[in-house]
Amino acid sequence: MFGTARIHAVGGGLLEGALLFRSRSIHAITAAEAFVISTKFGIRSIYDLRNQWEIADQGQPYLLGTTTLSLAPSFEERRKNARSRLTAGA
């Protein structure tokens, strides 16, 4: 767990060796935490599941060497959920 980010391995277990992580407020991490996340855990992609108002309020996360992809929920009548967008590579 890192400060406000609260990083966990998806499915539980140790962070070391995990392939997929989830977090709470990654936009507010410190420079030291960002360095550990991007180097020790090898994170290269961040999938931001917040809506446009949350992003405007808190900003996009940025870690050197990573790419952030916003998968904001859609409010359309025929919306696709974030999981189907993620697996489709949208």
Sequence and secondary structure as in RCSB ss.txt:
>XXXX:A:sequence
MFGTARIHAVGGGLLEGALLFRSRSIHAITAAEAFVISTKFGIRSIYDLRNQWEIADQGQPYLLGTTTLSLAPSF
EERRKNARSRLTAGA
>XXXX:A:secstr
  TTT  EETTSS STT S EE S GGG  HHHHHHHHHTS   EEEE   HHHHHHH     TT EEEE     
STT   HHHHHHTT 
